[in-house]
Amino acid sequence: MSQPGLKQSIVDVLGLLEANPAQTPIGSPLFKHKDSPAFDEPFNCHSVLGTMQHVGNNPHPECAYAINSCKRHCVEPRQAHGKVLK
């Protein structure tokens, strides 16, 4: 039920093996950020968010709001959205 392998694959794809965890899933509302540069991260935003949504809906419902907020901006993601995703 905790799906450690799935969580580890998200960390691997995002390149966050040495990252520090955040205390809260999201700090403030996520906006369109039209003035932010285009998303240019080396991972597929849709794929990562889909995997995160599966984890968020099952063992970690406390993360569902943050994941769905990111998912709303997945059509035209900006660098600000990639930062929040990480």
N, CA, C and O atoms as CSV, one atom per row, in Angstrom:
chain,resi,resn,atom,element,x,y,z
A,1,MET,N,N,0.809,-1.198,0.000
A,1,MET,CA,C,0.000,0.000,0.000
A,1,MET,C,C,0.856,1.268,0.000
A,1,MET,O,O,0.426,2.291,-0.533
A,2,SER,N,N,2.046,1.226,0.580
A,2,SER,CA,C,2.866,2.441,0.640
A,2,SER,C,C,3.637,2.705,-0.649
A,2,SER,O,O,4.078,3.833,-0.869
A,3,GLN,N,N,3.808,1.722,-1.491
A,3,GLN,CA,C,4.418,1.833,-2.817
A,3,GLN,C,C,5.791,2.506,-2.819
A,3,GLN,O,O,5.970,3.512,-3.505
A,4,PRO,N,N,6.760,1.983,-2.073
A,4,PRO,CA,C,8.081,2.623,-2.032
A,4,PRO,C,C,8.794,2.627,-3.382
A,4,PRO,O,O,9.535,3.566,-3.673
A,5,GLY,N,N,8.594,1.618,-4.203
A,5,GLY,CA,C,9.237,1.578,-5.514
A,5,GLY,C,C,8.746,2.675,-6.436
A,5,GLY,O,O,9.529,3.266,-7.180
A,6,LEU,N,N,7.461,2.947,-6.391
A,6,LEU,CA,C,6.869,3.994,-7.220
A,6,LEU,C,C,7.372,5.368,-6.782
A,6,LEU,O,O,7.691,6.211,-7.620
A,7,LYS,N,N,7.443,5.589,-5.483
A,7,LYS,CA,C,7.969,6.857,-4.962
A,7,LYS,C,C,9.430,7.033,-5.347
A,7,LYS,O,O,9.852,8.133,-5.704
A,8,GLN,N,N,10.198,5.960,-5.276
A,8,GLN,CA,C,11.619,6.037,-5.627
A,8,GLN,C,C,11.803,6.340,-7.110
A,8,GLN,O,O,12.738,7.047,-7.486
A,9,SER,N,N,10.917,5.809,-7.959
A,9,SER,CA,C,11.033,6.095,-9.396
A,9,SER,C,C,10.772,7.575,-9.680
A,9,SER,O,O,11.392,8.145,-10.578
A,10,ILE,N,N,9.861,8.205,-8.928
A,10,ILE,CA,C,9.607,9.639,-9.092
A,10,ILE,C,C,10.856,10.430,-8.701
A,10,ILE,O,O,11.256,11.354,-9.407
A,11,VAL,N,N,11.460,10.068,-7.588
A,11,VAL,CA,C,12.675,10.749,-7.122
A,11,VAL,C,C,13.794,10.592,-8.149
A,11,VAL,O,O,14.523,11.545,-8.424
A,12,ASP,N,N,13.932,9.402,-8.712
A,12,ASP,CA,C,14.974,9.150,-9.719
A,12,ASP,C,C,14.746,9.983,-10.978
A,12,ASP,O,O,15.682,10.596,-11.491
A,13,VAL,N,N,13.507,10.012,-11.480
A,13,VAL,CA,C,13.196,10.756,-12.708
A,13,VAL,C,C,13.449,12.244,-12.521
A,13,VAL,O,O,13.964,12.902,-13.424
A,14,LEU,N,N,13.089,12.784,-11.349
A,14,LEU,CA,C,13.271,14.204,-11.088
A,14,LEU,C,C,14.704,14.558,-10.714
A,14,LEU,O,O,15.047,15.739,-10.646
A,15,GLY,N,N,15.546,13.556,-10.471
A,15,GLY,CA,C,16.934,13.817,-10.103
A,15,GLY,C,C,17.075,14.423,-8.721
A,15,GLY,O,O,17.893,15.320,-8.515
A,16,LEU,N,N,16.291,13.946,-7.781
A,16,LEU,CA,C,16.260,14.535,-6.445
A,16,LEU,C,C,16.811,13.601,-5.367
A,16,LEU,O,O,16.351,13.625,-4.225
A,17,LEU,N,N,17.788,12.786,-5.728
A,17,LEU,CA,C,18.341,11.840,-4.754
A,17,LEU,C,C,19.003,12.539,-3.571
A,17,LEU,O,O,18.976,12.013,-2.459
A,18,GLU,N,N,19.588,13.699,-3.784
A,18,GLU,CA,C,20.282,14.428,-2.727
A,18,GLU,C,C,19.463,15.601,-2.182
A,18,GLU,O,O,20.002,16.435,-1.454
A,19,ALA,N,N,18.183,15.681,-2.518
A,19,ALA,CA,C,17.348,16.818,-2.120
A,19,ALA,C,C,16.863,16.686,-0.681
A,19,ALA,O,O,16.817,15.592,-0.119
A,20,ASN,N,N,16.508,17.808,-0.109
A,20,ASN,CA,C,15.923,17.839,1.230
A,20,ASN,C,C,14.408,17.888,1.107
A,20,ASN,O,O,13.892,18.586,0.235
A,21,PRO,N,N,13.684,17.170,1.952
A,21,PRO,CA,C,12.219,17.187,1.861
A,21,PRO,C,C,11.641,18.517,2.332
A,21,PRO,O,O,12.241,19.208,3.156
A,22,ALA,N,N,10.490,18.865,1.812
A,22,ALA,CA,C,9.775,20.072,2.226
A,22,ALA,C,C,8.826,19.724,3.371
A,22,ALA,O,O,8.348,18.594,3.474
A,23,GLN,N,N,8.565,20.698,4.218
A,23,GLN,CA,C,7.653,20.472,5.339
A,23,GLN,C,C,6.195,20.396,4.887
A,23,GLN,O,O,5.402,19.665,5.480
A,24,THR,N,N,5.835,21.143,3.843
A,24,THR,CA,C,4.471,21.139,3.323
A,24,THR,C,C,4.504,20.817,1.844
A,24,THR,O,O,5.468,21.168,1.163
A,25,PRO,N,N,3.472,20.153,1.324
A,25,PRO,CA,C,3.461,19.819,-0.101
A,25,PRO,C,C,3.453,21.041,-1.017
A,25,PRO,O,O,4.062,21.006,-2.086
A,26,ILE,N,N,2.767,22.131,-0.616
A,26,ILE,CA,C,2.721,23.342,-1.429
A,26,ILE,C,C,2.537,24.524,-0.486
A,26,ILE,O,O,1.738,24.466,0.449
A,27,GLY,N,N,3.280,25.590,-0.739
A,27,GLY,CA,C,3.260,26.724,0.172
A,27,GLY,C,C,2.206,27.768,-0.130
A,27,GLY,O,O,1.678,28.394,0.789
A,28,SER,N,N,1.889,27.967,-1.396
A,28,SER,CA,C,0.928,29.001,-1.781
A,28,SER,C,C,0.228,28.561,-3.060
A,28,SER,O,O,0.653,27.595,-3.692
A,29,PRO,N,N,-0.836,29.255,-3.449
A,29,PRO,CA,C,-1.536,28.892,-4.692
A,29,PRO,C,C,-0.604,28.982,-5.901
A,29,PRO,O,O,0.311,29.805,-5.933
A,30,LEU,N,N,-0.844,28.148,-6.869
A,30,LEU,CA,C,-0.029,28.095,-8.074
A,30,LEU,C,C,-0.756,28.819,-9.199
A,30,LEU,O,O,-1.908,28.506,-9.502
A,31,PHE,N,N,-0.084,29.786,-9.817
A,31,PHE,CA,C,-0.688,30.581,-10.870
A,31,PHE,C,C,-0.093,30.226,-12.226
A,31,PHE,O,O,0.777,29.358,-12.311
A,32,LYS,N,N,-0.551,30.888,-13.288
A,32,LYS,CA,C,-0.076,30.580,-14.645
A,32,LYS,C,C,1.364,30.979,-14.876
A,32,LYS,O,O,2.050,30.322,-15.659
A,33,HIS,N,N,1.854,32.015,-14.239
A,33,HIS,CA,C,3.241,32.493,-14.392
A,33,HIS,C,C,3.587,32.713,-15.861
A,33,HIS,O,O,4.572,32.167,-16.359
A,34,LYS,N,N,2.788,33.502,-16.544
A,34,LYS,CA,C,3.011,33.759,-17.970
A,34,LYS,C,C,4.356,34.423,-18.250
A,34,LYS,O,O,4.895,34.279,-19.348
A,35,ASP,N,N,4.909,35.152,-17.268
A,35,ASP,CA,C,6.179,35.839,-17.481
A,35,ASP,C,C,7.382,34.939,-17.201
A,35,ASP,O,O,8.517,35.331,-17.471
A,36,SER,N,N,7.156,33.755,-16.671
A,36,SER,CA,C,8.235,32.810,-16.390
A,36,SER,C,C,8.681,32.130,-17.690
A,36,SER,O,O,7.857,31.912,-18.578
A,37,PRO,N,N,9.970,31.791,-17.816
A,37,PRO,CA,C,10.434,31.087,-19.026
A,37,PRO,C,C,9.733,29.741,-19.192
A,37,PRO,O,O,9.198,29.185,-18.233
A,38,ALA,N,N,9.744,29.233,-20.402
A,38,ALA,CA,C,9.106,27.949,-20.697
A,38,ALA,C,C,9.786,26.810,-19.938
A,38,ALA,O,O,10.967,26.889,-19.603
A,39,PHE,N,N,9.029,25.764,-19.677
A,39,PHE,CA,C,9.507,24.570,-18.979
A,39,PHE,C,C,10.544,23.866,-19.843
A,39,PHE,O,O,10.269,23.540,-20.998
A,40,ASP,N,N,11.724,23.632,-19.302
A,40,ASP,CA,C,12.776,22.975,-20.083
A,40,ASP,C,C,13.507,21.898,-19.276
A,40,ASP,O,O,14.694,21.653,-19.492
A,41,GLU,N,N,12.802,21.270,-18.361
A,41,GLU,CA,C,13.404,20.219,-17.540
A,41,GLU,C,C,13.549,18.940,-18.373
A,41,GLU,O,O,12.824,18.754,-19.350
A,42,PRO,N,N,14.489,18.054,-17.987
A,42,PRO,CA,C,14.718,16.833,-18.770
A,42,PRO,C,C,13.749,15.693,-18.450
A,42,PRO,O,O,14.072,14.533,-18.706
A,43,PHE,N,N,12.577,15.990,-17.900
A,43,PHE,CA,C,11.596,14.939,-17.612
A,43,PHE,C,C,10.242,15.337,-18.184
A,43,PHE,O,O,9.987,16.513,-18.445
A,44,ASN,N,N,9.386,14.355,-18.373
A,44,ASN,CA,C,8.057,14.581,-18.926
A,44,ASN,C,C,7.110,14.967,-17.796
A,44,ASN,O,O,6.833,14.159,-16.909
A,45,CYS,N,N,6.620,16.185,-17.828
A,45,CYS,CA,C,5.748,16.719,-16.788
A,45,CYS,C,C,4.484,15.867,-16.625
A,45,CYS,O,O,4.088,15.562,-15.500
A,46,HIS,N,N,3.858,15.487,-17.721
A,46,HIS,CA,C,2.620,14.705,-17.670
A,46,HIS,C,C,2.849,13.348,-17.005
A,46,HIS,O,O,2.056,12.920,-16.166
A,47,SER,N,N,3.913,12.693,-17.374
A,47,SER,CA,C,4.209,11.371,-16.830
A,47,SER,C,C,4.474,11.422,-15.327
A,47,SER,O,O,3.940,10.614,-14.566
A,48,VAL,N,N,5.295,12.367,-14.912
A,48,VAL,CA,C,5.623,12.501,-13.491
A,48,VAL,C,C,4.374,12.842,-12.678
A,48,VAL,O,O,4.152,12.268,-11.612
A,49,LEU,N,N,3.570,13.760,-13.170
A,49,LEU,CA,C,2.353,14.137,-12.443
A,49,LEU,C,C,1.338,12.999,-12.392
A,49,LEU,O,O,0.631,12.854,-11.395
A,50,GLY,N,N,1.255,12.202,-13.428
A,50,GLY,CA,C,0.361,11.045,-13.412
A,50,GLY,C,C,0.773,10.036,-12.356
A,50,GLY,O,O,-0.069,9.502,-11.635
A,51,THR,N,N,2.066,9.778,-12.266
A,51,THR,CA,C,2.575,8.863,-11.245
A,51,THR,C,C,2.365,9.439,-9.856
A,51,THR,O,O,1.972,8.725,-8.934
A,52,MET,N,N,2.629,10.737,-9.707
A,52,MET,CA,C,2.421,11.384,-8.413
A,52,MET,C,C,0.945,11.380,-8.027
A,52,MET,O,O,0.613,11.242,-6.850
A,53,GLN,N,N,0.066,11.529,-9.003
A,53,GLN,CA,C,-1.363,11.523,-8.709
A,53,GLN,C,C,-1.797,10.153,-8.199
A,53,GLN,O,O,-2.631,10.063,-7.298
A,54,HIS,N,N,-1.247,9.103,-8.759
A,54,HIS,CA,C,-1.566,7.753,-8.292
A,54,HIS,C,C,-1.118,7.573,-6.842
A,54,HIS,O,O,-1.860,7.027,-6.026
A,55,VAL,N,N,0.088,8.029,-6.522
A,55,VAL,CA,C,0.592,7.933,-5.146
A,55,VAL,C,C,-0.223,8.839,-4.221
A,55,VAL,O,O,-0.542,8.450,-3.097
A,56,GLY,N,N,-0.558,10.033,-4.684
A,56,GLY,CA,C,-1.306,10.977,-3.860
A,56,GLY,C,C,-2.726,10.535,-3.559
A,56,GLY,O,O,-3.254,10.826,-2.486
A,57,ASN,N,N,-3.347,9.837,-4.493
A,57,ASN,CA,C,-4.722,9.399,-4.277
A,57,ASN,C,C,-4.809,8.173,-3.374
A,57,ASN,O,O,-5.854,7.932,-2.769
A,58,ASN,N,N,-3.745,7.405,-3.273
A,58,ASN,CA,C,-3.811,6.174,-2.495
A,58,ASN,C,C,-3.146,6.311,-1.127
A,58,ASN,O,O,-3.854,6.577,-0.156
A,59,PRO,N,N,-1.838,6.147,-0.993
A,59,PRO,CA,C,-1.264,6.182,0.355
A,59,PRO,C,C,-1.033,7.576,0.928
A,59,PRO,O,O,-0.837,7.703,2.137
A,60,HIS,N,N,-1.049,8.630,0.107
A,60,HIS,CA,C,-0.756,9.978,0.608
A,60,HIS,C,C,-1.803,10.998,0.158
A,60,HIS,O,O,-1.494,11.866,-0.658
A,61,PRO,N,N,-3.024,10.914,0.665
A,61,PRO,CA,C,-4.050,11.875,0.242
A,61,PRO,C,C,-3.744,13.310,0.676
A,61,PRO,O,O,-4.336,14.246,0.139
A,62,GLU,N,N,-2.839,13.504,1.630
A,62,GLU,CA,C,-2.486,14.858,2.062
A,62,GLU,C,C,-1.756,15.627,0.958
A,62,GLU,O,O,-1.647,16.851,1.026
A,63,CYS,N,N,-1.264,14.931,-0.038
A,63,CYS,CA,C,-0.549,15.568,-1.149
A,63,CYS,C,C,-1.455,15.824,-2.358
A,63,CYS,O,O,-1.017,16.435,-3.334
A,64,ALA,N,N,-2.692,15.372,-2.307
A,64,ALA,CA,C,-3.578,15.448,-3.473
A,64,ALA,C,C,-3.802,16.888,-3.952
A,64,ALA,O,O,-3.805,17.130,-5.159
A,65,TYR,N,N,-3.988,17.840,-3.044
A,65,TYR,CA,C,-4.220,19.229,-3.454
A,65,TYR,C,C,-3.013,19.780,-4.219
A,65,TYR,O,O,-3.177,20.406,-5.267
A,66,ALA,N,N,-1.820,19.554,-3.708
A,66,ALA,CA,C,-0.606,20.056,-4.357
A,66,ALA,C,C,-0.426,19.425,-5.741
A,66,ALA,O,O,-0.075,20.112,-6.701
A,67,ILE,N,N,-0.665,18.140,-5.836
A,67,ILE,CA,C,-0.503,17.440,-7.112
A,67,ILE,C,C,-1.528,17.949,-8.131
A,67,ILE,O,O,-1.183,18.204,-9.284
A,68,ASN,N,N,-2.775,18.094,-7.709
A,68,ASN,CA,C,-3.813,18.579,-8.628
A,68,ASN,C,C,-3.589,20.032,-9.028
A,68,ASN,O,O,-3.942,20.423,-10.141
A,69,SER,N,N,-3.012,20.833,-8.146
A,69,SER,CA,C,-2.670,22.213,-8.506
A,69,SER,C,C,-1.627,22.241,-9.610
A,69,SER,O,O,-1.726,23.047,-10.535
A,70,CYS,N,N,-0.634,21.373,-9.524
A,70,CYS,CA,C,0.382,21.283,-10.575
A,70,CYS,C,C,-0.216,20.746,-11.874
A,70,CYS,O,O,0.129,21.207,-12.962
A,71,LYS,N,N,-1.101,19.785,-11.753
A,71,LYS,CA,C,-1.700,19.153,-12.925
A,71,LYS,C,C,-2.508,20.151,-13.758
A,71,LYS,O,O,-2.599,20.005,-14.976
A,72,ARG,N,N,-3.088,21.151,-13.120
A,72,ARG,CA,C,-3.872,22.159,-13.837
A,72,ARG,C,C,-3.019,22.965,-14.803
A,72,ARG,O,O,-3.546,23.498,-15.779
A,73,HIS,N,N,-1.733,23.070,-14.564
A,73,HIS,CA,C,-0.843,23.881,-15.394
A,73,HIS,C,C,0.068,23.028,-16.271
A,73,HIS,O,O,1.106,23.504,-16.730
A,74,CYS,N,N,-0.303,21.795,-16.503
A,74,CYS,CA,C,0.548,20.868,-17.242
A,74,CYS,C,C,0.454,21.054,-18.759
A,74,CYS,O,O,1.301,20.538,-19.488
A,75,VAL,N,N,-0.542,21.767,-19.244
A,75,VAL,CA,C,-0.692,21.980,-20.686
A,75,VAL,C,C,0.414,22.887,-21.207
A,75,VAL,O,O,1.039,22.581,-22.222
A,76,GLU,N,N,0.661,24.001,-20.522
A,76,GLU,CA,C,1.739,24.922,-20.881
A,76,GLU,C,C,2.583,25.201,-19.636
A,76,GLU,O,O,2.521,26.300,-19.084
A,77,PRO,N,N,3.369,24.220,-19.192
A,77,PRO,CA,C,4.138,24.425,-17.964
A,77,PRO,C,C,5.252,25.436,-18.143
A,77,PRO,O,O,5.812,25.568,-19.231
A,78,ARG,N,N,5.570,26.140,-17.085
A,78,ARG,CA,C,6.650,27.127,-17.028
A,78,ARG,C,C,7.695,26.643,-16.038
A,78,ARG,O,O,7.461,25.682,-15.305
A,79,GLN,N,N,8.842,27.297,-16.013
A,79,GLN,CA,C,9.894,26.904,-15.073
A,79,GLN,C,C,9.418,26.987,-13.633
A,79,GLN,O,O,9.830,26.181,-12.799
A,80,ALA,N,N,8.557,27.947,-13.328
A,80,ALA,CA,C,8.003,28.053,-11.980
A,80,ALA,C,C,7.218,26.800,-11.608
A,80,ALA,O,O,7.244,26.373,-10.453
A,81,HIS,N,N,6.525,26.214,-12.568
A,81,HIS,CA,C,5.768,24.991,-12.306
A,81,HIS,C,C,6.705,23.802,-12.102
A,81,HIS,O,O,6.446,22.950,-11.253
A,82,GLY,N,N,7.780,23.739,-12.867
A,82,GLY,CA,C,8.766,22.670,-12.685
A,82,GLY,C,C,9.405,22.726,-11.308
A,82,GLY,O,O,9.661,21.696,-10.684
A,83,LYS,N,N,9.661,23.948,-10.841
A,83,LYS,CA,C,10.235,24.116,-9.503
A,83,LYS,C,C,9.276,23.624,-8.431
A,83,LYS,O,O,9.688,22.942,-7.493
A,84,VAL,N,N,7.994,23.968,-8.565
A,84,VAL,CA,C,6.988,23.511,-7.598
A,84,VAL,C,C,6.847,21.994,-7.671
A,84,VAL,O,O,6.701,21.334,-6.643
A,85,LEU,N,N,6.889,21.446,-8.865
A,85,LEU,CA,C,6.779,20.001,-9.041
A,85,LEU,C,C,7.898,19.267,-8.310
A,85,LEU,O,O,7.671,18.253,-7.650
A,86,LYS,N,N,9.093,19.793,-8.441
A,86,LYS,CA,C,10.221,19.174,-7.730
A,86,LYS,C,C,10.070,19.341,-6.246
A,86,LYS,O,O,10.921,18.885,-5.483
